[in-house]
C-alpha cells in the first residue's frame, strides 16, 4: 500500500505503480490467485472541476497487478483503476 500526495497526476500514479511492481516476483512466490494494489490518498477532489473518476478512465493506466485501486481516505471512496 502506498500513500499518495493530494496533487495527483498520471505520471505520479505510474511512478508509484511501477515502484510497487518491482515487488511482484516476491508476491508470486506465495502462489497467490490475484495481486491487487491499493494506493491510498488524502482528499483528491479539492476543486469541483477535478473529477478523479473521469481522470482515471481517461488516463487508462496499465499495470502488471490484477487490479489497482485508489482509496481516498477523507471521502472514504475507492476507485478502480483497471
PAZAPA-4460 file (N, C-alpha, C; in steps of 0.05 Angstrom, whole numbers, plus 32768, in hexadecimal, padded with zeros to 4 digits):
% residues 82
    n_x    n_y    n_z   ca_x   ca_y   ca_z    c_x    c_y    c_z   seq   type   mol
   8011   7FE9   8000   8000   8000   8000   8012   8019   8000     1      X     A
   800B   802C   7FEF   801B   8045   7FEE   8009   805C   7FF3     2      X     A
   8013   8070   8002   8003   8088   8008   800B   809D   7FF4     3      X     A
   7FF7   80A8   7FE7   7FFC   80BC   7FD2   7FF8   80D8   7FDC     4      X     A
   8006   80EB   7FD1   8003   8107   7FD7   7FE9   8111   7FC9     5      X     A
   7FDD   8126   7FD3   7FC3   812F   7FC8   7FC5   8138   7FAB     6      X     A
   7FDB   8143   7FA2   7FDD   814B   7F86   7FE2   8133   7F75     7      X     A
   7FCE   812A   7F67   7FCE   8111   7F58   7FD2   8116   7F3B     8      X     A
   7FE4   8107   7F2E   7FE8   8108   7F11   7FEC   80EC   7F07     9      X     A
   7FE8   80E9   7EED   7FEC   80CF   7EE1   8009   80C5   7EE5    10      X     A
   801C   80D7   7EE1   8038   80D1   7EE4   803E   80C7   7F01    11      X     A
   8033   80D5   7F14   8037   80CE   7F30   802C   80B2   7F36    12      X     A
   8014   80AC   7F2C   8008   8092   7F30   8019   807C   7F23    13      X     A
   8022   8081   7F0B   8032   806D   7EFD   804C   8068   7F0C    14      X     A
   8058   807D   7F16   8071   807A   7F26   806D   8068   7F3E    15      X     A
   8057   806D   7F4D   8051   805E   7F65   804A   8040   7F5E    16      X     A
   803B   803C   7F49   8034   8021   7F41   804D   8012   7F39    17      X     A
   805E   801E   7F28   8076   8011   7F1F   8088   800A   7F37    18      X     A
   808A   801B   7F4A   809B   8015   7F61   8090   7FFD   7F71    19      X     A
   8076   7FFA   7F72   806A   7FE3   7F7F   806C   7FC9   7F6E    20      X     A
   806C   7FCC   7F54   806E   7FB5   7F42   808A   7FA7   7F45    21      X     A
   809D   7FB5   7F4E   80B8   7FA9   7F52   80B7   7F93   7F67    22      X     A
   80A3   7F94   7F78   80A0   7F7F   7F8D   808F   7F67   7F84    23      X     A
   8084   7F68   7F6D   8072   7F52   7F64   8080   7F37   7F65    24      X     A
   8099   7F34   7F5D   80A5   7F19   7F5F   80A5   7F0E   7F7C    25      X     A
   80A7   7F1F   7F90   80A6   7F16   7FAC   808A   7F0C   7FB2    26      X     A
   8076   7F1A   7FA8   805A   7F12   7FAD   8054   7EF8   7F9F    27      X     A
   805E   7EF4   7F87   8058   7EDD   7F77   8063   7EC3   7F84    28      X     A
   8077   7EC6   7F95   8082   7EAE   7FA3   806D   7EA2   7FB6    29      X     A
   805A   7EB3   7FBE   8045   7EA9   7FD1   802E   7E9B   7FC2    30      X     A
   8030   7E9A   7FA7   801C   7E8C   7F97   7FFF   7E97   7F9C    31      X     A
   7FFC   7EB0   7F9B   7FE2   7EBD   7F9F   7FD1   7EBC   7F86    32      X     A
   7FB7   7EBC   7F89   7FA6   7EBB   7F72   7FA6   7ED6   7F62    33      X     A
   7FA6   7EEC   7F71   7FA6   7F06   7F65   7FB7   7F19   7F76    34      X     A
   7FC2   7F2D   7F68   7FD1   7F42   7F76   7FC2   7F5D   7F72    35      X     A
   7FBB   7F69   7F88   7FAD   7F83   7F87   7FC0   7F97   7F94    36      X     A
   7FBF   7FB0   7F89   7FCD   7FC6   7F95   7FB9   7FDB   7F9E    37      X     A
   7FBC   7FE4   7FB6   7FAB   7FFA   7FC0   7FBC   8012   7FC6    38      X     A
   7FB7   8028   7FB8   7FC5   8041   7FBD   7FB3   8052   7FCE    39      X     A
   7FBE   805E   7FE3   7FAE   806E   7FF6   7FB5   808B   7FF3    40      X     A
   7FA1   809C   7FF2   7FA4   80B9   7FEF   7F92   80C8   8003    41      X     A
   7F9B   80E0   800A   7F89   80F2   8019   7F75   80FE   8005    42      X     A
   7F67   8112   800D   7F53   811E   7FFB   7F5E   8125   7FE0    43      X     A
   7F51   811B   7FCB   7F5A   811F   7FB0   7F4B   8135   7FA1    44      X     A
   7F31   8137   7FA6   7F21   814A   7F97   7F1F   8164   7FA6    45      X     A
   7F35   8174   7FA5   7F35   818E   7FB1   7F24   81A2   7FA3    46      X     A
   7F21   819E   7F89   7F12   81B1   7F78   7EFB   81A2   7F6A    47      X     A
   7EE5   81AF   7F65   7ECF   81A2   7F58   7ED5   819C   7F3B    48      X     A
   7EE9   81A9   7F2F   7EF0   81A4   7F13   7F01   818B   7F10    49      X     A
   7F0A   817F   7F26   7F1B   8167   7F25   7F0B   814F   7F2D    50      X     A
   7F05   813E   7F1A   7EF6   8125   7F20   7F09   810E   7F1D    51      X     A
   7F11   8103   7F33   7F25   80ED   7F33   7F1C   80D5   7F23    52      X     A
   7F02   80CE   7F25   7EF8   80B7   7F17   7EFB   80BA   7EF9    53      X     A
   7EF4   80D2   7EEE   7EF8   80D7   7ED2   7F15   80D7   7ECA    54      X     A
   7F26   80E2   7EDB   7F43   80E2   7ED6   7F4E   80C6   7ED4    55      X     A
   7F47   80B5   7EE6   7F52   809A   7EE7   7F49   808B   7ECD    56      X     A
   7F31   808E   7EC5   7F27   8081   7EAC   7F37   808C   7E94    57      X     A
   7F3B   80A6   7E93   7F49   80B2   7E7C   7F67   80AA   7E7B    58      X     A
   7F73   80A7   7E93   7F90   80A1   7E94   7F96   8084   7E8A    59      X     A
   7F84   8071   7E8E   7F88   8056   7E85   7FA3   804B   7E8E    60      X     A
   7FA8   804B   7EA7   7FC2   8042   7EB2   7FC3   8023   7EB3    61      X     A
   7FD8   8018   7EA8   7FDA   7FFB   7EA9   7FEE   7FF2   7EBE    62      X     A
   7FEA   7FD9   7EC7   7FFB   7FCF   7EDC   7FFD   7FB1   7EDA    63      X     A
   8012   7FA6   7EE6   8015   7F89   7EE8   8005   7F7D   7EFF    64      X     A
   7FF9   7F8E   7F10   7FE7   7F84   7F25   7FCD   7F7C   7F18    65      X     A
   7FBF   7F69   7F25   7FA5   7F61   7F1A   7F90   7F78   7F1D    66      X     A
   7F92   7F87   7F33   7F81   7F9D   7F37   7F90   7FB3   7F46    67      X     A
   7F8A   7FCC   7F40   7F96   7FE3   7F4E   7F7F   7FF5   7F57    68      X     A
   7F80   7FFC   7F70   7F6B   800D   7F7C   7F78   8026   7F88    69      X     A
   7F69   803C   7F87   7F71   8055   7F94   7F5C   805A   7FAA    70      X     A
   7F66   805B   7FC3   7F54   805F   7FDA   7F58   807B   7FE4    71      X     A
   7F43   808B   7FE3   7F44   80A7   7FEE   7F3A   80A6   800A    72      X     A
   7F4C   80AC   801D   7F46   80A9   803A   7F30   80BC   8043    73      X     A
   7F33   80D6   803D   7F21   80EA   8048   7F03   80E4   8040    74      X     A
   7EFE   80DE   8027   7EE3   80D9   801E   7EDB   80BC   801F    75      X     A
   7EEF   80AB   8027   7EEA   808F   802A   7EDF   8083   8010    76      X     A
   7EED   8089   7FF9   7EE5   807F   7FDF   7EFB   806E   7FD3    77      X     A
   7EF3   805A   7FC4   7F06   8049   7FB6   7F01   804A   7F98    78      X     A
   7F16   804F   7F89   7F15   8050   7F6C   7F25   8039   7F60    79      X     A
   7F19   802A   7F4E   7F28   8014   7F41   7F36   8020   7F28    80      X     A
   7F50   801B   7F26   7F5F   8027   7F11   7F63   8015   7EF9    81      X     A
   7F5D   7FFB   7EFB   7F5F   7FE9   7EE5   7F4D   7FD2   7EE8    82      X     A
***
